[in-house]
């Protein structure tokens, strides 16, 4: 660790050199002007390209000027290439935008492409300051009797990160191929993709242990201790993990399903390692529910076999109106509302004879369970308007009070 601190102190000394500071200041000034122009002009994609080109040309001219003056320019040239690579990465993302789903592209761009490029850029800049091979040999300490170096730690962190973030696309591709060969269902394909992803991560971790040269006996002892810990401290995590895999294989809860949670319809966005993420439409909230909850409580789903949902509106009409005429008006009003399915058609029913009105129910079907409240509101408004147009009264309870007098004593 002392050697690492000593190397960092040497880097600070390198950065304090006037020729190095001049190159850094030129780069910072050019990038600042580019950012100011992009924000001031609210640039579109086409205008942004010209701003980027102007930045690269300015840095290239500054590099050429330093070369003509006989001043060191290698760091400025390296920064120019790295900035050009960053712009090229943005162009690649735009090219892939029409090829793959936007959500997958966003995850790959922010979770894989850009972090890997930043690591490459850091190593490239480090090569200008120090020798990466010498840094990789700096000892950091021991674990399980094995000496760890800075290079081994950095390599392990990079490999694990790439496996965790980048294992999803190849896992999905392999699961898709298995689905075509074996005939798996969509839920089975998602489960297989998740299992393959975990296997890739596990194999990668074992490979890292082997590359570092950790004591296998010590690793087995730690694994045994963790197995005991699963029975006590982290059994809930392990239970949620197994529950998530079971839900995917069984297909009872899948991404895209609509579940009825706490009185509200919620759409399942994803099934993760520990919990499922559900989206609630009425307040744009995301609910994180542990996977094992679906095994211990009753869950209502509106998308088990299809996405149709039956809803109803309750209303009362005065006794003087013929029930057949009232039900005809209700059914016609509902049929004209957008979102109400024509098949099965809306159906009006006479429920009961109340104190001041005949009570009716209008039942209708919708294709999107998440729009139940909106469609029901529209149907209620349409019935109100239809009753107004046809002169049908919606009565309300009335109470008549009679004033009485006590007999004179």
C-alpha positions in Angstrom: 0.0 0.0 0.0 2.9 2.4 0.7 4.2 1.7 -2.8 0.9 2.7 -4.3 0.8 6.0 -2.3 4.4 6.7 -3.4 3.4 6.2 -7.1 0.4 8.5 -6.7 2.7 11.2 -5.3 4.8 10.8 -8.4 1.8 11.3 -10.6 1.0 14.6 -8.8 4.6 15.7 -9.5 4.2 14.9 -13.2 0.9 16.8 -13.4 2.5 19.9 -11.9 5.0 20.3 -14.8 4.2 23.5 -16.9 4.1 21.6 -20.2 1.6 19.1 -18.8 -0.6 21.8 -17.2 -0.6 23.7 -20.5 -1.9 20.7 -22.4 -4.6 20.0 -19.7 -5.7 23.6 -19.7 -6.0 23.6 -23.5 -8.2 20.5 -23.4 -10.4 21.8 -20.5 -10.9 25.2 -22.3 -11.8 23.5 -25.6 -14.3 21.1 -23.9 -15.8 24.0 -21.9 -16.4 26.0 -25.1 -18.0 22.9 -26.7 -20.4 22.4 -23.8 -21.3 26.1 -23.7 -22.1 26.1 -27.4 -24.1 22.9 -27.1 -26.3 24.3 -24.3 -26.6 27.8 -25.7 -27.7 26.7 -29.1 -29.9 23.8 -27.8 -28.2 21.8 -30.6 -30.0 19.1 -32.5 -28.2 15.9 -33.6 -26.9 17.5 -36.9 -25.7 20.7 -35.2 -24.1 18.6 -32.4 -22.0 16.9 -35.0 -20.6 20.2 -36.2 -19.8 21.2 -32.6 -18.0 18.0 -32.0 -16.1 18.4 -35.3 -15.1 21.9 -34.3 -13.8 20.7 -30.9 -11.7 18.0 -32.5 -10.3 20.5 -35.1 -9.4 22.9 -32.4 -7.5 20.3 -30.4 -5.8 19.1 -33.5 -4.6 22.6 -34.3 -3.4 23.1 -30.8 -1.5 19.8 -31.0 0.1 20.9 -34.3 1.1 24.2 -32.9 2.8 22.6 -29.9 4.6 20.3 -32.3 5.8 23.2 -34.5 7.1 25.0 -31.3 9.0 22.0 -30.2 6.9 21.6 -27.1 5.7 18.2 -25.8 2.3 17.4 -27.2 1.8 13.6 -26.6 -0.7 14.1 -23.7 -2.8 16.5 -25.8 -2.8 14.1 -28.7 -3.9 11.3 -26.5 -6.7 13.3 -25.0 -7.8 14.2 -28.6 -8.0 10.6 -29.6 -9.9 9.7 -26.4 -12.5 12.4 -27.0 -12.9 11.3 -30.6 -13.4 7.8 -29.4 -16.1 9.0 -27.0 -17.9 10.8 -29.8 -17.6 7.6 -32.0 -19.2 5.6 -29.2 -22.2 8.0 -29.2 -22.5 7.5 -33.0 -22.5 3.7 -32.5 -25.3 4.0 -30.0 -27.4 6.0 -32.6 -26.6 3.3 -35.2 -27.8 0.5 -32.9 -30.9 2.4 -31.9 -33.0 1.0 -34.7 -31.6 -2.6 -34.4 -32.2 -3.5 -30.7 -34.9 -2.5 -28.1 -34.3 0.9 -26.6 -34.3 -0.4 -23.0 -31.7 -3.0 -23.8 -29.6 -0.5 -25.7 -29.8 2.0 -22.8 -28.6 -0.6 -20.3 -25.7 -1.8 -22.5 -24.7 1.8 -23.3 -24.7 3.1 -19.7 -23.8 -0.2 -18.0 -21.3 -1.8 -20.4 -20.0 0.3 -23.4 -19.2 3.5 -21.6 -17.7 2.0 -18.4 -15.4 -0.2 -20.5 -14.4 2.8 -22.6 -13.7 4.8 -19.4 -11.5 1.9 -18.1 -9.6 1.8 -21.4 -9.2 5.6 -21.3 -7.9 5.5 -17.8 -5.3 2.9 -18.7 -4.3 4.9 -21.8 -3.7 8.0 -19.7 -2.0 6.0 -17.0 0.5 4.8 -19.7 1.4 8.4 -20.2 2.2 8.9 -16.6 3.5 5.6 -15.3 4.1 2.0 -16.4 0.9 -0.1 -15.9 2.9 -3.3 -15.6 4.9 -1.9 -12.6 1.7 -0.7 -11.0 0.0 -4.1 -11.4 2.8 -5.7 -9.3 2.3 -3.5 -6.3 1.2 -5.8 -3.4 -1.9 -4.8 -1.4 -2.0 -7.6 1.2 -3.0 -11.2 1.7 -6.2 -13.1 1.6 -6.5 -16.8 2.5 -2.7 -16.9 2.6 -2.3 -15.6 -1.0 -0.6 -12.3 -1.8 -2.8 -9.9 -3.7 -1.5 -7.4 -6.2 -3.1 -4.2 -7.6 -3.3 -5.8 -11.0 -5.2 -8.8 -9.7 -7.7 -6.7 -7.8 -8.4 -4.4 -10.7 -8.7 -7.3 -13.1 -11.1 -9.1 -10.8 -13.3 -6.1 -10.4 -13.4 -5.4 -14.2 -14.2 -9.1 -15.0 -16.9 -9.4 -12.4 -18.5 -6.1 -13.5 -18.5 -7.1 -17.2 -20.0 -10.5 -16.3 -22.8 -9.1 -14.2 -23.7 -6.3 -16.6 -22.8 -7.9 -20.0 -24.0 -11.5 -19.4 -27.6 -10.7 -20.1 -27.5 -10.3 -23.9 -25.6 -13.6 -24.7 -27.8 -15.4 -22.1 -30.9 -14.1 -23.8 -29.6 -15.2 -27.2 -28.8 -18.7 -26.0 -32.2 -19.0 -24.4 -33.8 -17.9 -27.6 -31.9 -20.6 -29.5 -33.0 -23.2 -27.0 -36.6 -22.0 -27.4 -36.4 -22.6 -31.1 -34.8 -26.0 -30.8 -36.8 -27.4 -27.8 -40.0 -25.4 -28.0 -39.9 -23.6 -24.6 -42.6 -21.2 -23.6 -41.8 -17.5 -23.3 -41.7 -17.8 -19.5 -39.4 -20.8 -19.7 -37.1 -18.9 -22.1 -36.8 -16.1 -19.6 -36.0 -18.6 -16.8 -33.4 -20.3 -18.9 -31.8 -17.0 -19.8 -31.6 -16.0 -16.1 -30.1 -19.4 -15.1 -27.5 -19.1 -17.9 -26.7 -15.6 -16.8 -26.1 -16.8 -13.2 -23.9 -19.7 -14.5 -21.8 -17.3 -16.5 -21.3 -15.1 -13.5 -20.5 -18.1 -11.3 -18.0 -19.5 -13.8 -16.4 -16.1 -14.1 -15.9 -15.8 -10.3 -14.3 -19.3 -10.1 -12.0 -18.3 -13.0 -11.0 -15.2 -11.1 -10.3 -17.2 -8.0 -8.1 -19.6 -10.1 -6.2 -16.7 -11.7 -5.5 -15.1 -8.4 -4.4 -18.4 -7.0 -6.5 -18.5 -3.8 -6.2 -21.4 -1.5 -9.0 -23.8 -2.6 -9.2 -25.4 0.9 -9.9 -22.0 2.4 -12.5 -21.3 -0.2 -14.3 -24.5 0.5 -14.2 -23.7 4.2 -15.7 -20.3 3.6 -18.4 -21.9 1.3 -19.3 -24.3 4.1 -19.7 -21.4 6.5 -21.9 -19.5 4.0 -24.1 -22.6 3.6 -24.7 -22.6 7.3 -25.3 -18.9 7.1 -28.0 -19.5 4.5 -29.9 -21.4 7.0 -29.9 -18.5 9.5 -28.9 -15.0 8.4 -29.6 -14.9 4.7 -32.2 -17.6 4.2 -34.8 -15.0 3.0 -32.4 -13.9 0.2 -31.9 -17.5 -0.9 -35.6 -18.2 -0.7 -36.4 -15.1 -2.8 -33.8 -16.2 -5.4 -35.3 -19.7 -5.7 -38.8 -18.3 -5.8 -37.9 -16.0 -8.7 -36.6 -18.9 -10.7 -39.7 -21.0 -9.9 -42.0 -18.2 -10.9 -40.2 -17.8 -14.3 -40.3 -21.6 -15.0 -43.9 -22.0 -13.9 -45.1 -18.9 -15.7 -47.6 -17.8 -13.0 -46.0 -14.4 -12.8 -44.3 -13.0 -15.8 -43.0 -9.6 -17.0 -45.9 -7.8 -18.6 -48.6 -9.4 -16.4 -51.2 -7.2 -14.6 -51.7 -8.1 -10.9 -54.2 -6.7 -8.4 -52.1 -5.4 -5.5 -53.7 -3.6 -2.6 -56.7 -2.6 -4.6 -54.8 -1.3 -7.6 -53.9 -3.0 -10.9 -50.1 -3.1 -11.3 -48.0 -4.2 -14.3 -45.0 -6.6 -13.7 -41.9 -4.8 -15.1 -39.3 -7.4 -14.1 -38.5 -10.4 -12.0 -35.1 -9.9 -10.4 -32.8 -11.9 -8.2 -34.6 -10.9 -5.0 -37.8 -9.1 -5.8 -40.3 -8.3 -8.6 -40.7 -4.7 -9.7 -44.3 -3.7 -10.4 -45.6 -0.4 -11.9 -48.7 1.2 -10.6 -50.5 3.4 -13.1 -52.5 5.8 -10.9 -49.4 7.5 -9.4 -46.6 6.2 -11.6 -45.1 4.4 -8.6 -42.9 1.3 -8.8 -43.5 -1.4 -6.2 -40.7 -3.8 -5.1 -42.2 -7.0 -3.8 -40.1 -10.0 -2.6 -40.5 -13.0 -4.9 -41.6 -15.4 -2.1 -44.6 -13.1 -1.4 -46.3 -14.7 -4.5 -46.1 -18.1 -2.8 -47.4 -17.1 0.6 -50.3 -14.8 -0.3 -53.2 -15.0 -2.8 -52.5 -12.9 -5.9 -55.1 -11.8 -8.4 -54.0 -11.6 -12.0 -55.9 -10.2 -15.0 -53.5 -11.6 -17.6 -53.3 -15.3 -16.7 -55.0 -16.5 -19.9 -55.8 -13.2 -21.6 -55.9 -9.5 -20.9 -59.7 -9.0 -20.9 -61.3 -7.7 -17.8 -65.0 -7.2 -17.0 -66.0 -4.1 -15.2 -69.3 -2.6 -14.1 -71.1 0.6 -13.3 -74.0 0.7 -10.7 -76.8 3.3 -11.3 -80.4 3.8 -10.2 -83.4 5.0 -12.2 -86.9 6.2 -11.2 -89.7 3.7 -11.0 -91.7 5.4 -13.8 -89.2 4.5 -16.5 -89.6 1.0 -18.1 -86.7 -1.2 -17.1 -86.2 -2.5 -20.7 -85.9 1.1 -22.0 -83.4 2.0 -19.2 -81.2 -1.0 -19.9 -81.3 -0.3 -23.7 -80.1 3.3 -23.1 -77.3 2.1 -20.8 -76.0 -0.5 -23.2 -76.1 1.9 -26.1 -74.2 4.5 -24.1 -71.5 2.1 -23.1 -71.1 0.7 -26.6 -70.2 4.2 -27.8 -67.3 4.7 -25.3 -63.8 4.2 -26.6 -62.1 1.2 -24.9 -65.3 -0.8 -24.4 -65.2 -4.0 -26.4 -68.0 -4.8 -28.8 -67.6 -8.5 -28.1 -68.6 -9.5 -25.6 -71.2 -6.6 -25.8 -72.1 -4.5 -22.8 -74.9 -6.0 -20.7 -77.3 -4.2 -18.5 -79.0 -6.0 -15.6 -81.8 -5.2 -13.1 -80.4 -5.9 -9.7 -83.1 -4.9 -7.2 -86.0 -2.7 -6.3 -84.8 0.0 -3.9 -86.6 2.4 -1.7 -86.5 5.3 -4.2 -85.2 3.7 -7.4 -84.7 0.6 -9.4 -81.1 -0.4 -9.2 -79.2 -1.4 -12.4 -75.8 -2.7 -13.2 -74.0 -2.2 -16.5 -71.3 -4.8 -17.2 -68.8 -4.4 -20.0 -65.4 -5.7 -21.1 -62.1 -3.9 -21.7 -58.9 -5.1 -23.3 -56.4 -3.2 -21.0 -56.8 -3.9 -17.3 -54.7 -0.9 -16.4 -57.2 1.5 -18.0 -60.1 0.2 -15.9 -60.6 3.3 -13.9 -60.4 5.6 -16.9 -62.8 3.6 -19.0 -65.3 3.1 -16.1 -65.3 6.9 -15.6 -66.0 7.4 -19.3 -68.9 4.9 -19.2 -70.4 6.6 -16.1 -70.2 10.0 -17.8 -71.8 8.5 -21.0 -74.7 7.0 -19.0 -75.3 10.3 -17.2 -75.5 12.1 -20.5 -77.7 9.5 -22.1 -80.1 9.7 -19.2 -80.2 13.5 -19.5 -80.9 13.2 -23.3 -83.7 10.6 -22.8 -85.3 12.2 -19.8 -84.5 9.4 -17.4 -84.3 10.5 -13.8 -81.7 9.3 -11.3 -83.6 9.7 -8.0 -82.1 10.3 -4.6 -83.6 9.4 -1.2 -86.1 11.9 0.0 -87.4 12.3 3.6 -90.7 14.0 4.3 -91.2 15.5 7.8 -94.7 16.2 9.2 -95.1 18.7 12.0 -97.3 17.3 14.7 -98.9 18.8 17.8 -99.5 17.3 21.2 -103.0 17.2 22.4 -103.9 19.9 24.9 -104.0 18.6 28.5 
